[in-house]
Amino acid sequence: MNTQDQGPKDQGPSRRAFLAGCGFIAAALCSAPCLGAAAEPWLSLSDAQWRARLPPPAFAVLRRGATERAYSSPLLGEHRKGRFLCAGCALPLFSSQTKFDSGTGWPSFQDHLPGAITLRQDRSLGMIRKEVRCARCAGHLGHVFDDGPPPTGLRYCMNGAALRFSAN
């Protein structure tokens, strides 16, 4: 029998199916966090939901990027063993073991818990700073500076209104 009489051979998936598959894979890759990039927050609420959930000072800091007045946070004097959580979503952010008195008037930490924060460039106030955000709800927490004590040399300068304390 002549091969021309057998009709077209099965050549696998059609071009349309192939392109659709490529589109699906591209969409999946674009929505997944890249190595070294901040993951998309998984807790996303409307402004009205955040306002209902948070007291006004926490809403102003976490959702609007405000800064609380220096020396106004009760957490500044918190020295018990425990963890400092995001006031918006309760994600553990800092261990009390890394807290120190920076003399700045805001709760300060040498390091954060793994996977707890993301960093963004902040160009407000006419300078470049590293803004610290909660990895779960993307709430503004404060800033990190390179003038902290050993071993990290970092000072995570946090707004107490963005945190809550949980004793171990």
DSSP file with accessible surface (Angstrom, degrees, kcal/mol):
  #  RESIDUE AA STRUCTURE BP1 BP2  ACC     N-H-->O    O-->H-N    N-H-->O    O-->H-N    TCO  KAPPA ALPHA  PHI   PSI    X-CA   Y-CA   Z-CA
    1    1 A M              0   0  192      0, 0.0     2,-0.2     0, 0.0     5,-0.0   0.000 360.0 360.0 360.0 141.6    0.0    0.0    0.0
    2    2 A N    >   -     0   0   78      1,-0.1     3,-1.4     3,-0.0     4,-0.3  -0.531 360.0-134.9 -79.3 136.8    1.2    3.5   -0.8
    3    3 A T  G >  S+     0   0   98      1,-0.3     3,-1.1    -2,-0.2     4,-0.2   0.785 103.9  65.0 -66.0 -22.2    1.9    5.8    2.1
    4    4 A Q  G >  S+     0   0  160      1,-0.2     3,-0.7     2,-0.1    -1,-0.3   0.799  97.2  56.7 -70.3 -20.4    0.1    8.6    0.3
    5    5 A D  G <  S+     0   0  119     -3,-1.4    -1,-0.2     1,-0.2    -2,-0.2   0.553  89.4  74.7 -86.4  -8.2   -3.1    6.6    0.5
    6    6 A Q  G <  S-     0   0  117     -3,-1.1    -1,-0.2    -4,-0.3    -2,-0.1   0.580  97.4-127.2 -83.2  -8.0   -3.1    6.2    4.3
    7    7 A G    <   -     0   0   41     -3,-0.7    -1,-0.2    -4,-0.2    -2,-0.0  -0.233  53.2 -25.0  85.7 178.1   -4.1    9.8    5.0
    8    8 A P        -     0   0  130      0, 0.0     2,-0.2     0, 0.0    -4,-0.0  -0.343  69.1-120.3 -66.6 140.7   -2.3   12.3    7.2
    9    9 A K        -     0   0  159      1,-0.1     2,-0.5     2,-0.0    -2,-0.0  -0.494  34.1 -96.2 -75.5 153.3   -0.2   10.8   10.0
   10   10 A D        -     0   0  153     -2,-0.2    -1,-0.1     1,-0.1     0, 0.0  -0.562  41.2-175.9 -68.8 115.6   -1.0   11.7   13.6
   11   11 A Q        -     0   0  175     -2,-0.5    -1,-0.1     1,-0.4    -2,-0.0   0.099  38.7-111.9-104.8  21.9    1.4   14.5   14.3
   12   12 A G  S    S+     0   0   43      2,-0.0    -1,-0.4     0, 0.0     0, 0.0  -0.412  73.2   3.2  84.3-159.2    0.6   15.0   18.0
   13   13 A P  S    S-     0   0  108      0, 0.0     0, 0.0     0, 0.0     0, 0.0  -0.209  81.3-107.1 -63.0 149.4   -1.2   18.0   19.5
   14   14 A S     >  -     0   0   70      1,-0.1     4,-2.5     4,-0.0     5,-0.2  -0.240  28.0-108.4 -70.2 163.4   -2.4   20.7   17.2
   15   15 A R  H  > S+     0   0  202      1,-0.2     4,-2.8     2,-0.2     5,-0.2   0.899 121.1  54.8 -59.8 -39.1   -0.6   24.0   17.0
   16   16 A R  H  > S+     0   0  213      1,-0.2     4,-2.4     2,-0.2    -1,-0.2   0.927 109.0  46.5 -61.8 -44.6   -3.6   25.6   18.8
   17   17 A A  H  > S+     0   0   51      2,-0.2     4,-2.4     1,-0.2    -1,-0.2   0.906 112.2  51.7 -65.0 -39.8   -3.3   23.1   21.7
   18   18 A F  H  X S+     0   0  130     -4,-2.5     4,-2.4     2,-0.2    -2,-0.2   0.946 111.8  45.3 -61.4 -47.6    0.4   23.7   21.9
   19   19 A L  H  X S+     0   0   88     -4,-2.8     4,-2.4     1,-0.2    -1,-0.2   0.891 111.4  52.8 -66.3 -36.9    0.0   27.5   22.1
   20   20 A A  H  X S+     0   0   66     -4,-2.4     4,-2.3    -5,-0.2    -1,-0.2   0.922 109.8  49.2 -63.1 -42.1   -2.7   27.2   24.6
   21   21 A G  H  X S+     0   0   33     -4,-2.4     4,-2.4     2,-0.2    -2,-0.2   0.912 110.2  50.6 -62.8 -41.7   -0.5   25.0   26.8
   22   22 A C  H  X S+     0   0   58     -4,-2.4     4,-2.7     1,-0.2    -1,-0.2   0.908 109.8  51.1 -62.4 -40.8    2.4   27.5   26.4
   23   23 A G  H  X S+     0   0   40     -4,-2.4     4,-2.4     2,-0.2    -2,-0.2   0.908 109.5  49.9 -63.1 -41.2    0.0   30.3   27.5
   24   24 A F  H  X S+     0   0  155     -4,-2.3     4,-2.3     2,-0.2    -2,-0.2   0.936 112.6  46.8 -63.1 -45.3   -1.1   28.3   30.6
   25   25 A I  H  X S+     0   0  100     -4,-2.4     4,-2.6     2,-0.2     5,-0.2   0.929 112.1  50.4 -64.3 -43.1    2.5   27.7   31.5
   26   26 A A  H  X S+     0   0   51     -4,-2.7     4,-2.5     1,-0.2    -1,-0.2   0.923 110.4  49.7 -61.9 -42.2    3.5   31.3   31.0
   27   27 A A  H  X S+     0   0   62     -4,-2.4     4,-1.6     1,-0.2    -1,-0.2   0.916 111.5  49.1 -63.5 -41.1    0.6   32.5   33.1
   28   28 A A  H  X S+     0   0   47     -4,-2.3     4,-1.1     1,-0.2    -2,-0.2   0.923 112.7  47.1 -65.0 -43.0    1.5   30.1   35.9
   29   29 A L  H  < S+     0   0  121     -4,-2.6     3,-0.3     1,-0.2    -2,-0.2   0.894 111.2  51.2 -67.0 -38.1    5.2   31.2   35.8
   30   30 A C  H  < S+     0   0  112     -4,-2.5    -1,-0.2     1,-0.2    -2,-0.2   0.815 111.3  47.7 -70.1 -28.1    4.2   34.9   35.8
   31   31 A S  H  < S+     0   0   92     -4,-1.6    -1,-0.2    -5,-0.2     9,-0.2   0.666  96.8  85.8 -87.8 -14.9    2.0   34.5   38.9
   32   32 A A  S  < S-     0   0   47     -4,-1.1     2,-0.1    -3,-0.3     7,-0.0  -0.604  90.1-105.3 -84.1 145.0    4.5   32.5   40.9
   33   33 A P        -     0   0   83      0, 0.0     2,-0.2     0, 0.0     6,-0.1  -0.441  33.9-129.6 -69.2 142.0    7.1   34.5   42.9
   34   34 A C    >   -     0   0   91      4,-0.2     3,-2.1     1,-0.1     2,-0.1  -0.533  36.6 -83.0 -84.4 158.7   10.6   34.5   41.5
   35   35 A L  T 3  S+     0   0  182      1,-0.3    -1,-0.1    -2,-0.2     3,-0.1  -0.389 118.9  12.9 -60.4 132.0   13.6   33.6   43.5
   36   36 A G  T 3  S+     0   0   94      1,-0.3    -1,-0.3    -2,-0.1     2,-0.3   0.346 106.6 109.1  83.4  -7.9   14.6   36.7   45.5
   37   37 A A  S <  S-     0   0   55     -3,-2.1    -1,-0.3     1,-0.1     2,-0.2  -0.683  78.3 -98.4-100.7 155.7   11.4   38.5   44.8
   38   38 A A        -     0   0   56     -2,-0.3    -4,-0.2    81,-0.1     2,-0.1  -0.504  38.0-121.9 -71.8 135.4    8.7   39.2   47.3
   39   39 A A        -     0   0   52     -2,-0.2    -1,-0.1    -6,-0.1    -7,-0.1  -0.462  34.5 -97.8 -71.9 149.4    5.8   36.8   47.1
   40   40 A E        -     0   0  158     -9,-0.2    -1,-0.1    -2,-0.1    98,-0.0  -0.455  46.8-103.4 -64.8 138.3    2.4   38.3   46.5
   41   41 A P        -     0   0   47      0, 0.0    96,-0.2     0, 0.0    95,-0.2  -0.376  25.0-157.1 -63.2 143.5    0.5   38.8   49.8
   42   42 A W  S    S+     0   0  178     94,-0.9     2,-0.8    93,-0.2    95,-0.2   0.576  76.8  72.1-100.5  -9.8   -2.2   36.2   50.3
   43   43 A L        +     0   0   28     93,-2.1     2,-0.5     2,-0.0    -1,-0.1  -0.887  61.2 166.1-106.3 104.6   -4.3   38.3   52.7
   44   44 A S        +     0   0  107     -2,-0.8     2,-0.3    -3,-0.0    94,-0.1  -0.967   4.2 168.7-124.5 114.8   -6.0   41.0   50.7
   45   45 A L        -     0   0   41     -2,-0.5     2,-0.0    92,-0.2    -2,-0.0  -0.856  35.4-105.4-121.2 159.6   -8.9   42.9   52.2
   46   46 A S     >  -     0   0   59     -2,-0.3     4,-2.6     1,-0.1     5,-0.2  -0.320  38.1-105.1 -74.6 164.4  -10.8   46.0   51.1
   47   47 A D  H  > S+     0   0   74      1,-0.2     4,-2.9     2,-0.2     5,-0.2   0.899 123.3  53.5 -56.3 -41.6  -10.2   49.3   52.9
   48   48 A A  H  > S+     0   0   73      2,-0.2     4,-1.9     1,-0.2    -1,-0.2   0.904 109.1  48.0 -62.5 -40.6  -13.5   48.9   54.7
   49   49 A Q  H  > S+     0   0  103      2,-0.2     4,-1.6     1,-0.2    -2,-0.2   0.907 112.8  48.3 -67.1 -40.6  -12.5   45.4   55.9
   50   50 A W  H  X S+     0   0    4     -4,-2.6     4,-2.3     2,-0.2    -2,-0.2   0.919 110.2  52.1 -64.9 -42.5   -9.2   46.7   57.1
   51   51 A R  H  < S+     0   0  144     -4,-2.9    -1,-0.2     1,-0.2    -2,-0.2   0.885 111.4  47.1 -60.8 -37.6  -10.8   49.7   58.9
   52   52 A A  H  < S+     0   0   93     -4,-1.9    -1,-0.2    -5,-0.2    -2,-0.2   0.815 116.4  45.0 -71.6 -29.2  -13.2   47.3   60.7
   53   53 A R  H  < S+     0   0  127     -4,-1.6    -2,-0.2    -5,-0.2    -1,-0.2   0.771 111.3  52.7 -85.4 -29.9  -10.4   44.9   61.6
   54   54 A L  S  < S-     0   0   12     -4,-2.3    34,-0.1    -5,-0.1    -1,-0.0  -0.850  79.8-116.1-115.6 145.8   -7.8   47.5   62.9
   55   55 A P     >  -     0   0   81      0, 0.0     4,-2.5     0, 0.0     3,-0.4  -0.393  46.5-100.1 -67.2 155.7   -7.8   50.3   65.4
   56   56 A P  H  > S+     0   0  106      0, 0.0     4,-2.6     0, 0.0     5,-0.2   0.857 121.0  50.8 -51.0 -43.7   -7.2   53.7   63.7
   57   57 A P  H  > S+     0   0   82      0, 0.0     4,-2.0     0, 0.0     5,-0.2   0.923 113.0  46.1 -63.9 -39.4   -3.5   54.0   64.6
   58   58 A A  H  > S+     0   0    4     -3,-0.4     4,-2.9     2,-0.2     5,-0.4   0.901 112.5  50.7 -67.5 -40.0   -2.8   50.5   63.2
   59   59 A F  H  X>S+     0   0   10     -4,-2.5     4,-2.2     1,-0.2     5,-0.9   0.937 109.1  51.5 -61.2 -45.7   -4.8   51.2   60.1
   60   60 A A  H  X5S+     0   0   35     -4,-2.6     6,-2.4    -5,-0.2     4,-0.7   0.905 119.1  36.0 -59.8 -41.6   -2.9   54.5   59.5
   61   61 A V  H  X5S+     0   0    4     -4,-2.0     4,-1.4     4,-0.2    79,-0.3   0.972 123.7  38.6 -76.3 -56.6    0.5   52.7   59.8
   62   62 A L  H  <5S+     0   0    0     -4,-2.9    78,-2.2    -5,-0.2    -3,-0.2   0.879 130.6  24.9 -65.6 -41.5   -0.2   49.3   58.2
   63   63 A R  H  <5S+     0   0   58     -4,-2.2    -1,-0.2    -5,-0.4    -3,-0.2   0.673 132.5  33.1-101.4 -20.0   -2.4   50.5   55.3
   64   64 A R  H  <<S-     0   0  128     -5,-0.9    -3,-0.2    -4,-0.7    -2,-0.2   0.416  99.5-119.3-117.0  -3.4   -1.4   54.1   54.8
   65   65 A G     <  +     0   0   31     -4,-1.4    -4,-0.2    -6,-0.2    -3,-0.1   0.719  55.0 159.7  74.6  21.1    2.3   54.0   55.6
   66   66 A A        -     0   0   38     -6,-2.4     2,-0.5    -7,-0.1    -1,-0.2  -0.227  35.9-131.2 -70.0 166.1    2.1   56.5   58.5
   67   67 A T        -     0   0   85     94,-0.0     3,-0.1    75,-0.0     2,-0.1  -0.986  18.0-131.0-119.9 128.8    4.7   56.7   61.2
   68   68 A E        -     0   0   28     -2,-0.5     2,-0.1     1,-0.1     3,-0.1  -0.345  38.3 -86.0 -73.5 159.3    3.7   56.7   64.8
   69   69 A R    >   -     0   0  193      1,-0.1     3,-1.5     2,-0.1     4,-0.3  -0.399  53.8 -98.7 -63.5 137.3    5.1   59.4   67.2
   70   70 A A  T 3  S+     0   0   35      1,-0.2    36,-0.2     2,-0.1    35,-0.2  -0.277 105.9  13.8 -57.4 143.5    8.4   58.4   68.7
   71   71 A Y  T 3  S+     0   0  150     34,-2.6    -1,-0.2     1,-0.1    35,-0.1   0.611  97.8 107.5  65.6  16.6    8.2   56.9   72.3
   72   72 A S    <   +     0   0   46     -3,-1.5    -2,-0.1    33,-0.4    -1,-0.1   0.631  50.9  94.2 -96.8 -12.7    4.4   56.5   72.0
   73   73 A S    >   -     0   0   10     32,-0.4     3,-1.5    -4,-0.3     4,-0.4  -0.655  62.6-150.6 -88.4 130.1    4.3   52.7   71.6
   74   74 A P  G >  S+     0   0  119      0, 0.0     3,-1.0     0, 0.0    -1,-0.1   0.778  96.9  68.6 -62.3 -23.3    3.8   50.5   74.7
   75   75 A L  G >  S+     0   0   21      1,-0.2     3,-1.4     2,-0.2    31,-0.1   0.676  78.8  78.7 -71.7 -13.8    5.9   47.8   72.9
   76   76 A L  G <  S+     0   0   37     -3,-1.5    -1,-0.2     1,-0.3    32,-0.1   0.901 101.1  38.7 -59.6 -37.1    9.0   50.0   73.2
   77   77 A G  G <  S+     0   0   52     -3,-1.0     2,-0.6    -4,-0.4    -1,-0.3   0.265  85.8 122.9 -97.3  11.0    9.2   48.8   76.9
   78   78 A E    <   +     0   0   31     -3,-1.4    -3,-0.0     1,-0.1     0, 0.0  -0.658  22.4 157.1 -78.3 117.8    8.2   45.1   76.2
   79   79 A H        +     0   0  152     -2,-0.6    -1,-0.1     2,-0.1     3,-0.1   0.290  29.0 117.0-125.6   7.9   11.0   42.9   77.4
   80   80 A R  S    S-     0   0  141      1,-0.1     2,-0.3    87,-0.0    -2,-0.0  -0.341  75.4 -94.6 -73.2 161.2    9.2   39.5   78.0
   81   81 A K  S    S+     0   0  140     87,-0.1    87,-1.3    15,-0.0     2,-0.3  -0.572  81.3  81.5 -73.4 133.4   10.2   36.4   76.0
   82   82 A G  E    S-A  167   0A   0     -2,-0.3    14,-2.9    85,-0.3     2,-0.3  -0.986  72.4 -68.7 166.3-157.5    7.9   36.0   73.0
   83   83 A R  E     -AB 166  95A 100     83,-2.8    83,-2.8    -2,-0.3     2,-0.5  -0.949  26.9-131.9-131.6 150.7    7.2   37.0   69.5
   84   84 A F  E     -AB 165  94A   1     10,-3.2     9,-2.9    -2,-0.3    10,-1.8  -0.903  31.2-164.7-104.0 123.5    6.1   40.2   67.8
   85   85 A L  E     -AB 164  92A  10     79,-3.5    79,-1.9    -2,-0.5     2,-0.3  -0.711  29.9 -92.8-107.6 158.7    3.3   39.6   65.3
   86   86 A C  E  >  -A  163   0A   0      5,-2.2     4,-2.1    -2,-0.3    77,-0.3  -0.518  29.3-143.4 -66.6 129.5    1.8   41.7   62.5
   87   87 A A  T  4 S+     0   0   24     75,-2.9    76,-0.2    -2,-0.3    -1,-0.2   0.687  97.3  51.3 -69.9 -16.0   -1.2   43.6   64.0
   88   88 A G  T  4 S+     0   0    3     74,-0.4    -1,-0.2     3,-0.1    75,-0.1   0.866 132.0   3.3 -88.3 -39.7   -3.0   43.1   60.7
   89   89 A C  T  4 S-     0   0    8      2,-0.1    -2,-0.2    50,-0.0    -1,-0.1   0.382  89.9-118.0-133.2   1.0   -2.8   39.4   60.1
   90   90 A A     <  +     0   0   32     -4,-2.1    -3,-0.1     1,-0.2    73,-0.0   0.628  54.3 157.7  69.7  17.1   -1.0   37.9   63.2
   91   91 A L        -     0   0   27      1,-0.1    -5,-2.2    -6,-0.1     2,-0.2  -0.572  49.9-114.0 -69.3 128.0    2.0   36.6   61.1
   92   92 A P  E     +B   85   0A  34      0, 0.0    -7,-0.2     0, 0.0     3,-0.1  -0.491  46.1 165.8 -63.9 127.5    5.0   36.2   63.5
   93   93 A L  E     +     0   0A   0     -9,-2.9    20,-3.3     1,-0.3     2,-0.3   0.781  53.0  18.7-112.3 -45.6    7.6   38.8   62.4
   94   94 A F  E     -B   84   0A   0    -10,-1.8   -10,-3.2    18,-0.2    -1,-0.3  -0.984  62.6-131.6-136.9 146.4   10.3   39.2   65.1
   95   95 A S  E >   -B   83   0A  22     -2,-0.3     3,-1.8    16,-0.3     4,-0.3  -0.714  23.5-127.0 -91.4 146.2   11.6   37.2   68.1
   96   96 A S  G >  S+     0   0   23    -14,-2.9     3,-1.2    -2,-0.3   -13,-0.1   0.766 107.3  71.4 -62.5 -22.3   12.0   39.0   71.4
   97   97 A Q  G 3  S+     0   0  152    -15,-0.3    -1,-0.3     1,-0.3   -14,-0.1   0.716  98.9  46.6 -66.7 -19.6   15.6   37.6   71.4
   98   98 A T  G <  S+     0   0   28     -3,-1.8    12,-2.6    13,-0.1    -1,-0.3   0.421  88.3 109.7-102.7   2.0   16.5   40.0   68.6
   99   99 A K  E <   +C  109   0B  33     -3,-1.2     2,-0.3    -4,-0.3    10,-0.3  -0.518  41.9 169.2 -78.7 142.4   14.9   43.1   70.2
  100  100 A F  E     -C  108   0B  41      8,-2.3     2,-0.9    -2,-0.2     8,-0.7  -0.973  41.9-102.2-147.7 161.4   17.2   45.9   71.4
  101  101 A D        +     0   0  131     -2,-0.3     8,-0.0     1,-0.2   -24,-0.0  -0.772  35.3 175.4 -88.2 107.1   17.0   49.4   72.7
  102  102 A S        -     0   0   34     -2,-0.9    -1,-0.2     4,-0.4     7,-0.0   0.588  40.5-127.1 -86.8 -13.0   18.1   51.6   69.8
  103  103 A G  S    S+     0   0   45      3,-0.1    -2,-0.1     1,-0.0    -1,-0.0   0.573  82.6 109.0  76.4   8.9   17.4   54.9   71.6
  104  104 A T  S    S-     0   0   37      2,-0.3    -1,-0.0   -34,-0.0    -3,-0.0   0.646  90.1-112.2 -91.5 -18.8   15.3   56.0   68.6
  105  105 A G  S    S+     0   0    1      1,-0.3   -34,-2.6   -35,-0.2   -32,-0.4   0.475  87.3  91.0  98.8   3.3   11.8   55.8   70.2
  106  106 A W  S    S-     0   0   60    -36,-0.2    -4,-0.4   -35,-0.1    -1,-0.3  -0.970  89.4 -92.4-127.7 147.2   10.6   52.9   68.1
  107  107 A P        -     0   0    0      0, 0.0    51,-2.8     0, 0.0     2,-0.4  -0.362  50.8-163.6 -56.3 131.0   10.8   49.1   68.8
  108  108 A S  E     -CD 100 157B   0     -8,-0.7    -8,-2.3    49,-0.2     2,-0.3  -0.949  12.4-171.2-127.4 146.3   13.9   47.9   67.1
  109  109 A F  E     -CD  99 156B   0     47,-1.4    47,-3.2    -2,-0.4   -10,-0.2  -0.957  24.7-144.3-135.5 149.0   15.1   44.4   66.1
  110  110 A Q  S    S+     0   0   41    -12,-2.6    44,-0.4    -2,-0.3     2,-0.3   0.742  85.7   1.1 -81.3 -27.7   18.4   43.0   64.8
  111  111 A D        -     0   0   65    -16,-0.2   -16,-0.3   -13,-0.2     2,-0.2  -0.975  66.3-127.0-156.2 164.7   16.7   40.4   62.6
  112  112 A H        -     0   0   53     -2,-0.3   -18,-0.2   -18,-0.1     3,-0.1  -0.679  36.9 -92.0-111.9 167.4   13.4   39.1   61.5
  113  113 A L    >   -     0   0   44    -20,-3.3     3,-1.9    -2,-0.2     4,-0.4  -0.501  60.6 -81.3 -75.9 150.1   11.9   35.6   61.4
  114  114 A P  T 3  S+     0   0  125      0, 0.0    -1,-0.1     0, 0.0     0, 0.0  -0.246 111.4   0.6 -56.9 132.6   12.4   33.6   58.2
  115  115 A G  T 3  S+     0   0   68      2,-0.1    -2,-0.0     1,-0.1    20,-0.0   0.547  99.5 114.8  71.1   9.8    9.9   34.5   55.4
  116  116 A A    <   +     0   0    2     -3,-1.9    19,-2.6   -23,-0.2    20,-0.4   0.770  69.3  33.4 -85.4 -26.8    8.1   37.1   57.6
  117  117 A I  E     -E  134   0B  21     -4,-0.4     2,-0.3    17,-0.2    17,-0.2  -0.830  55.3-153.3-129.4 163.5    8.9   40.3   55.7
  118  118 A T  E     -E  133   0B  26     15,-2.4    15,-2.8    -2,-0.3     2,-0.4  -0.931  19.6-137.1-127.5 156.7    9.5   41.8   52.3
  119  119 A L  E     -E  132   0B  82     -2,-0.3     2,-0.3    13,-0.2    13,-0.2  -0.919  18.6-178.1-116.7 143.2   11.5   44.9   51.5
  120  120 A R  E     -E  131   0B 132     11,-2.0    11,-3.3    -2,-0.4     2,-0.3  -0.979  34.1-106.1-134.7 149.6   10.7   47.7   49.1
  121  121 A Q  E     -E  130   0B 121     -2,-0.3     2,-0.5     9,-0.2     9,-0.2  -0.590  32.8-161.0 -74.8 131.4   12.6   50.8   48.1
  122  122 A D  E     +E  129   0B  25      7,-3.0     7,-2.8    -2,-0.3     5,-0.0  -0.973  16.6 176.2-117.8 117.5   11.1   53.9   49.7
  123  123 A R    >   +     0   0  163     -2,-0.5     3,-0.7     5,-0.2     4,-0.1   0.208  41.2 120.3-105.9  14.6   12.0   57.2   48.1
  124  124 A S  G >   +     0   0   54      1,-0.2     3,-1.4     2,-0.2    -2,-0.1  -0.257  63.5  35.4 -73.4 166.9    9.9   59.4   50.3
  125  125 A L  G 3  S-     0   0  125      1,-0.2    -1,-0.2     3,-0.0     3,-0.1   0.720 128.2 -75.9  62.3  19.7   11.4   62.2   52.4
  126  126 A G  G <  S+     0   0   83     -3,-0.7     2,-0.3     1,-0.2    -1,-0.2   0.714 111.2  84.7  70.9  19.6   14.0   62.9   49.7
  127  127 A M  S <  S-     0   0  102     -3,-1.4     2,-0.6    -4,-0.1    -1,-0.2  -0.941  79.8-107.7-143.3 167.4   16.1   59.8   50.4
  128  128 A I        +     0   0  100     -2,-0.3     2,-0.3    -5,-0.1    -5,-0.2  -0.887  44.3 164.6-101.6 122.5   16.3   56.2   49.6
  129  129 A R  E     -E  122   0B  40     -7,-2.8    -7,-3.0    -2,-0.6     2,-0.7  -0.866  40.4-111.7-128.2 166.2   15.3   53.8   52.4
  130  130 A K  E     -EF 121 144B  95     14,-0.7    14,-2.1    -2,-0.3     2,-0.3  -0.895  31.8-151.5-102.0 110.9   14.3   50.2   52.7
  131  131 A E  E     -EF 120 143B  11    -11,-3.3   -11,-2.0    -2,-0.7     2,-0.5  -0.636   6.6-142.4 -81.4 138.1   10.7   49.8   53.7
  132  132 A V  E     +EF 119 142B   0     10,-2.8     9,-2.8    -2,-0.3    10,-1.3  -0.880  22.9 179.2-103.8 128.8    9.7   46.7   55.7
  133  133 A R  E     -EF 118 140B  40    -15,-2.8   -15,-2.4    -2,-0.5     2,-0.2  -0.933  35.7 -99.6-126.9 153.6    6.4   45.1   54.9
  134  134 A C  E  >  -E  117   0B   1      5,-2.2     4,-1.6    -2,-0.3   -17,-0.2  -0.503  26.4-140.9 -68.2 133.7    4.6   42.1   56.2
  135  135 A A  T  4 S+     0   0   26    -19,-2.6   -93,-0.2    -2,-0.2   -18,-0.2   0.741  97.0  44.6 -70.9 -21.5    5.0   39.1   53.8
  136  136 A R  T  4 S+     0   0   59    -20,-0.4   -93,-2.1   -95,-0.2   -94,-0.9   0.915 131.3  13.1 -89.7 -48.5    1.4   38.0   54.4
  137  137 A C  T  4 S-     0   0    1    -96,-0.2   -92,-0.2   -95,-0.2    -2,-0.2   0.448  91.2-125.5-112.2  -0.4   -0.7   41.1   54.2
  138  138 A A     <  +     0   0   22     -4,-1.6     2,-0.1     1,-0.2    -3,-0.1   0.675  51.0 163.6  63.8  20.3    1.8   43.6   52.8
  139  139 A G        -     0   0    0      1,-0.1    -5,-2.2    -6,-0.1     2,-0.3  -0.431  44.9-108.3 -69.7 141.6    1.2   46.0   55.7
  140  140 A H  E     +F  133   0B   4    -78,-2.2    -7,-0.2   -79,-0.3   -75,-0.1  -0.547  42.0 169.1 -69.8 128.9    3.8   48.7   56.2
  141  141 A L  E     -     0   0B   0     -9,-2.8    18,-3.0     1,-0.4     2,-0.3   0.734  49.1 -87.9-110.0 -38.4    5.8   48.0   59.4
  142  142 A G  E     -FG 132 158B   1    -10,-1.3   -10,-2.8    16,-0.2    -1,-0.4  -0.965  51.0 -62.9 161.4-143.4    8.7   50.5   59.3
  143  143 A H  E     -FG 131 157B  12     14,-2.0    14,-2.6    -2,-0.3     2,-0.4  -0.934  29.4-132.3-139.6 159.4   12.2   50.6   57.8
  144  144 A V  E     -FG 130 156B   7    -14,-2.1   -14,-0.7    -2,-0.3     2,-0.3  -0.942  23.4-171.0-116.7 138.2   15.5   48.8   58.1
  145  145 A F  E     - G   0 155B  58     10,-2.0    10,-2.5    -2,-0.4     3,-0.4  -0.884  30.5-125.3-126.8 158.8   18.8   50.6   58.5
  146  146 A D  S    S+     0   0  119     -2,-0.3     8,-0.1     8,-0.2    10,-0.0  -0.009  90.1  85.7 -93.2  30.1   22.5   49.5   58.4
  147  147 A D        +     0   0  101      8,-0.1     7,-0.2     2,-0.0    -1,-0.2   0.029  61.0 119.6-120.5  29.0   23.3   51.0   61.8
  148  148 A G        -     0   0   18      5,-2.0     7,-0.2    -3,-0.4   -38,-0.1  -0.310  65.8 -90.4 -88.5 175.0   22.3   48.1   64.1
  149  149 A P     >  -     0   0   36      0, 0.0     4,-2.4     0, 0.0     5,-0.4  -0.273  61.3 -51.0 -79.4 166.8   24.4   46.1   66.6
  150  150 A P  T  4 S+     0   0  107      0, 0.0   -40,-0.0     0, 0.0     0, 0.0  -0.319 107.2  40.7 -62.1 155.7   26.3   42.9   65.8
  151  151 A P  T  4 S+     0   0  114      0, 0.0    -3,-0.0     0, 0.0     0, 0.0  -0.988 134.0  16.5 -90.1 -14.8   25.8   40.2   64.6
  152  152 A T  T  4 S-     0   0   50     -3,-0.4     3,-0.1     2,-0.2    -4,-0.1   0.785  80.1-142.6 -87.9 -28.7   23.6   41.5   61.8
  153  153 A G     <  +     0   0   26     -4,-2.4    -5,-2.0     1,-0.3     2,-0.3   0.590  62.0 122.5  74.6   9.6   24.5   45.2   61.9
  154  154 A L        -     0   0   40     -5,-0.4     2,-0.5   -44,-0.4    -1,-0.3  -0.758  50.1-158.7-107.7 151.2   20.9   45.9   61.0
  155  155 A R  E     - G   0 145B  30    -10,-2.5   -10,-2.0    -2,-0.3     2,-1.1  -0.923   4.6-161.5-127.9 104.1   18.2   47.9   62.8
  156  156 A Y  E     -DG 109 144B  10    -47,-3.2   -47,-1.4    -2,-0.5     2,-0.9  -0.773  14.1-161.9 -83.2 101.5   14.6   47.0   61.9
  157  157 A C  E     -DG 108 143B  14    -14,-2.6   -14,-2.0    -2,-1.1     2,-0.3  -0.797  16.2-173.4 -93.3 103.9   12.9   50.1   63.2
  158  158 A M  E     - G   0 142B   0    -51,-2.8     2,-0.5    -2,-0.9   -16,-0.2  -0.721  29.2-119.2-107.8 149.9    9.3   49.2   63.5
  159  159 A N    >   -     0   0    5    -18,-3.0     3,-1.5    -2,-0.3     4,-0.3  -0.739  19.7-145.3 -80.0 123.9    6.1   51.1   64.3
  160  160 A G  G >  S+     0   0    5     -2,-0.5     3,-1.7     1,-0.3    -1,-0.2   0.827  97.8  64.7 -60.9 -30.2    4.6   49.6   67.5
  161  161 A A  G 3  S+     0   0   21      1,-0.3    -1,-0.3  -104,-0.1   -99,-0.1   0.747  99.0  54.5 -65.1 -20.7    1.1   50.2   66.1
  162  162 A A  G <  S+     0   0    0     -3,-1.5   -75,-2.9   -21,-0.2   -74,-0.4   0.509 108.5  60.2 -89.0  -4.6    1.9   47.7   63.3
  163  163 A L  E <   -A   86   0A  10     -3,-1.7     2,-0.3    -4,-0.3   -77,-0.2  -0.792  56.8-166.1-121.0 161.7    2.8   45.0   65.9
  164  164 A R  E     -A   85   0A 124    -79,-1.9   -79,-3.5    -2,-0.3     2,-0.4  -0.976  24.3-123.8-141.1 152.6    1.3   43.1   68.7
  165  165 A F  E     -A   84   0A  32     -2,-0.3     2,-0.4   -81,-0.2   -81,-0.2  -0.772  18.7-171.2-101.1 141.1    3.2   41.0   71.3
  166  166 A S  E     -A   83   0A  44    -83,-2.8   -83,-2.8    -2,-0.4     2,-0.2  -0.978  18.6-139.5-130.2 117.6    2.6   37.3   72.0
  167  167 A A  E      A   82   0A  54     -2,-0.4   -85,-0.3   -85,-0.2   -86,-0.0  -0.488 360.0 360.0 -74.7 142.9    4.3   35.7   75.1
  168  168 A N              0   0  129    -87,-1.3    -1,-0.1    -2,-0.2   -87,-0.1  -0.487 360.0 360.0 -76.8 360.0    5.7   32.2   74.6
